[in-house]
Amino acid sequence: MAGIRSSNSLAKRVLSALILTVIVIWSFGPIAIAIVSSFKNQRDIFTYVPTVVFEPTLGNYATLLDEWSTFWRAMGVSTITTLGSAALVVLVSLPAAYAYSRMARPAFAISALFLIAVRMFPPIIITIPLFPIFTGIGLTDTPLGLIFVYASFMVSISVLLLKVFIDGVPREVDEAAMLDGASRLKTFVHIMLPQIAPGIAASIIFVTLFAWNDFLFSFLLAGTKAKTAPVMIAEMMGAVGEGAATWGTIFAASVVQLAPILLFVWLIQKPLLRGFQSGGSGK
């Protein structure tokens, strides 16, 4: 019996390892191809038998730096809109989530359903009516316009996420602080915010990933002055047929656009996981 249990346990571990390997290859494979291809000469990128051993070159990055100043401007716009969107979403979501959690009213349930319903609509349905409105108030093709759109689209999930974290903080903590003379605002800032820091970090991650990688909103609402990096990369792909861009340069641009978000997630994952673990253990 012991031998059978041991063999079953071994089989489960092997199966789990195989499944995990397939998932990692499936997820990281395209990223690895893009990174490797960005260091290849043009002739080696799409060979019928993939070139594993090749002479690496920085020529694609040099071309991107010298000939594609528009891409770097687009990276700047992406940075501004992403940071602005994350800041605005957190600023709006925190008091709203606190109100949903600590000041529940029947009318709040209706507005919560509205927040959920907004997420059910395809983004294209929301974007088309916004275009004439943004044009009329001068927000079309501006970073500020994109910040408002990204924040409006992501505030619903951020509010609901933060509400879950605030619900996890016992009401007795608030009541004890207010009995000691602290105002509701002071209680929120000094007591509540440190308790829900992992939720704030998770909200920032969601907004950052969405805003940094968005193509649709930027393509429809910001075509020239506020062009973001994903839209610029798409234009570079269209320029391949005209001879104005090469696939090596496009892969280099993709790696440059991907690197900041990978670094951001890598830096924030450990504090975020520690916060989740401490929160789950009641510490």
C-alpha positions in Angstrom: 0.0 0.0 0.0 2.8 2.4 0.9 4.4 1.7 -2.5 1.2 2.4 -4.3 0.7 5.7 -2.5 4.4 6.7 -3.2 4.0 5.9 -6.9 0.7 7.9 -7.0 2.3 10.8 -5.3 5.2 10.7 -7.8 2.8 10.6 -10.7 0.9 13.6 -9.4 4.2 15.5 -9.0 5.3 14.7 -12.5 2.0 15.6 -14.0 1.9 18.9 -12.0 5.5 19.7 -13.3 4.5 18.9 -16.9 1.4 21.1 -16.7 3.4 23.9 -15.1 6.1 23.6 -17.8 3.5 23.8 -20.6 1.9 26.9 -19.0 5.3 28.6 -18.6 6.3 27.9 -22.2 2.9 29.0 -23.5 3.0 32.2 -21.5 6.6 33.2 -21.8 7.3 31.7 -25.3 6.1 34.7 -27.3 8.0 37.1 -25.0 11.2 35.0 -25.4 10.8 35.0 -29.2 10.4 38.8 -29.2 13.4 39.3 -27.0 15.7 37.0 -29.0 14.4 38.3 -32.4 15.2 41.9 -31.3 18.9 41.0 -31.3 18.9 39.2 -34.6 19.8 40.5 -38.1 16.8 40.8 -40.4 17.8 37.7 -42.4 17.8 35.5 -39.3 14.4 36.4 -37.9 12.0 34.4 -40.1 14.2 31.6 -41.4 12.3 28.4 -42.1 14.4 26.5 -39.6 14.6 28.9 -36.6 18.1 30.2 -36.1 19.1 29.2 -32.6 22.8 30.1 -32.9 23.3 33.6 -34.4 25.5 36.6 -34.1 23.7 39.1 -31.8 23.4 42.7 -32.9 22.2 46.0 -31.3 21.4 47.4 -34.8 17.7 47.1 -34.3 17.8 49.2 -31.1 20.2 51.7 -32.7 17.7 52.1 -35.6 14.9 52.5 -33.1 16.8 55.2 -31.3 18.0 57.1 -34.4 15.1 56.9 -36.8 12.0 56.5 -34.7 11.7 59.5 -32.4 7.9 59.2 -32.7 8.1 55.9 -30.8 9.9 57.5 -27.9 7.3 60.3 -27.8 4.7 57.7 -27.7 6.5 56.0 -24.8 6.4 59.3 -22.9 2.6 59.6 -23.6 2.1 56.0 -22.3 4.0 56.8 -19.2 2.0 60.0 -18.5 -1.4 58.4 -19.1 -0.6 55.3 -17.1 0.7 57.2 -14.0 -2.1 59.7 -14.3 -4.8 57.0 -14.6 -3.5 54.9 -11.7 -3.3 58.0 -9.5 -6.8 59.2 -10.4 -8.4 55.7 -10.0 -6.9 55.2 -6.5 -7.9 58.8 -5.5 -11.5 58.2 -6.6 -11.8 54.6 -5.6 -10.6 54.8 -2.0 -13.4 57.1 -0.6 -16.0 55.3 -2.7 -15.0 51.9 -1.5 -14.9 53.2 2.1 -18.5 54.6 1.7 -19.7 51.3 0.2 -18.2 49.3 3.1 -18.8 51.5 6.1 -21.8 53.7 5.1 -24.0 51.1 3.4 -27.4 52.5 2.1 -30.0 50.8 -0.1 -29.2 53.3 -2.9 -25.6 52.2 -2.8 -26.6 48.7 -3.9 -28.1 50.2 -7.1 -25.0 52.1 -7.9 -22.9 49.0 -7.2 -24.9 47.2 -9.9 -24.2 50.1 -12.2 -20.5 49.7 -11.6 -20.7 46.0 -12.5 -22.8 46.7 -15.6 -20.2 49.1 -16.9 -17.7 46.3 -17.1 -20.0 44.2 -19.1 -20.1 46.5 -22.1 -17.4 46.0 -24.8 -15.1 49.0 -24.8 -15.9 49.9 -28.4 -19.5 50.6 -27.4 -18.3 53.2 -24.8 -15.7 54.7 -27.0 -17.8 55.7 -30.1 -20.2 58.0 -28.2 -17.3 59.5 -26.3 -15.6 60.7 -29.5 -17.9 63.6 -30.3 -18.1 64.5 -26.6 -14.4 64.7 -26.3 -14.1 66.6 -29.5 -16.5 69.2 -28.3 -14.7 69.8 -25.0 -11.2 69.6 -26.5 -10.0 66.3 -24.9 -9.6 64.4 -28.1 -5.9 63.5 -28.9 -4.7 64.6 -25.4 -3.1 62.6 -22.6 -5.7 64.1 -20.2 -8.5 62.7 -22.3 -7.0 59.2 -22.2 -6.5 59.5 -18.4 -10.2 60.2 -17.9 -11.2 57.3 -20.2 -8.9 54.8 -18.6 -9.9 55.9 -15.1 -13.6 55.8 -15.9 -13.3 52.3 -17.3 -11.2 50.9 -14.4 -12.7 52.7 -11.4 -15.5 50.2 -11.1 -13.3 47.1 -10.6 -11.0 49.2 -8.3 -13.9 50.3 -6.1 -15.2 46.7 -5.7 -11.7 45.3 -5.1 -10.9 47.9 -2.4 -14.3 47.4 -0.8 -13.5 43.7 -0.3 -10.3 44.7 1.5 -12.0 47.3 3.6 -14.7 44.8 4.6 -11.9 42.6 5.9 -10.9 45.3 8.4 -13.1 44.8 11.6 -15.4 47.8 12.3 -14.2 47.7 15.9 -10.9 49.1 14.7 -12.6 52.2 13.3 -14.8 52.5 16.4 -11.9 52.3 18.8 -10.0 55.0 16.9 -13.0 57.3 16.9 -13.6 56.7 20.6 -10.1 57.9 21.2 -11.0 61.2 19.5 -9.8 60.5 15.9 -12.0 61.9 13.2 -13.3 59.7 10.4 -10.8 61.2 8.0 -7.9 60.6 10.4 -9.1 57.1 11.1 -9.2 56.4 7.4 -5.7 57.8 6.6 -3.8 56.5 9.6 -5.7 53.3 10.4 -7.4 52.0 7.3 -4.9 52.8 4.6 -2.1 50.8 6.1 -4.5 47.8 6.5 -5.6 47.8 2.9 -2.2 48.5 1.3 -2.2 45.2 -0.6 -5.6 46.1 -2.1 -4.3 49.5 -3.2 -1.2 47.8 -4.8 -3.5 45.3 -6.6 -5.7 48.1 -7.9 -2.6 50.0 -9.1 -1.4 46.9 -10.9 -4.8 46.3 -12.7 -5.0 50.0 -13.8 -1.3 50.1 -14.9 -1.5 46.9 -17.0 -4.7 48.1 -18.6 -3.5 51.7 -19.4 0.0 50.7 -20.5 -1.2 48.0 -22.9 -4.4 49.7 -24.2 -4.7 50.0 -28.0 -8.4 50.6 -28.7 -9.0 53.8 -26.7 -5.7 55.3 -27.8 -6.3 54.4 -31.4 -9.8 56.0 -31.5 -9.4 59.0 -29.3 -5.7 60.0 -29.7 -4.4 59.6 -33.2 -1.5 62.1 -33.4 -0.3 64.2 -30.5 -1.3 61.7 -27.7 -0.3 58.5 -29.6 0.7 55.7 -27.2 3.3 53.0 -27.6 0.9 50.2 -28.6 -0.6 52.3 -31.4 2.9 53.4 -32.5 4.0 49.7 -32.7 1.0 48.9 -34.8 1.8 51.8 -37.2 5.4 50.4 -37.5 4.0 47.0 -38.4 2.0 48.7 -41.2 5.1 50.5 -42.4 6.9 47.1 -43.0 5.2 46.7 -46.4 6.4 50.2 -47.4 10.0 49.5 -46.4 9.9 52.2 -43.7 10.3 49.7 -40.9 11.8 46.2 -40.3 10.7 43.4 -38.1 13.9 43.6 -36.1 13.0 47.2 -35.2 9.5 46.2 -34.3 10.7 43.5 -32.0 13.1 46.0 -30.4 10.2 48.4 -29.9 8.1 45.6 -28.4 10.8 44.7 -25.9 11.3 48.4 -24.9 7.5 48.8 -24.5 7.3 45.5 -22.5 10.4 46.0 -20.2 8.9 48.7 -17.9 5.8 46.8 -17.1 7.7 43.6 -16.5 10.0 45.5 -14.1 7.1 47.1 -12.4 5.3 43.8 -11.7 8.6 42.1 -10.6 9.3 44.9 -8.1 5.8 45.0 -6.6 5.0 41.2 -6.5 6.9 40.4 -3.3 5.5 43.3 -1.2 2.1 42.5 -2.6 2.3 38.8 -1.8 3.6 39.6 1.7 0.6 41.9 2.2 -1.9 39.3 1.1 -0.3 36.7 3.4 -0.3 39.0 6.4 -3.8 40.1 5.7 -5.0 36.5 5.3 -3.4 35.5 8.6 -5.0 38.4 10.4 -1.8 40.2 11.3 
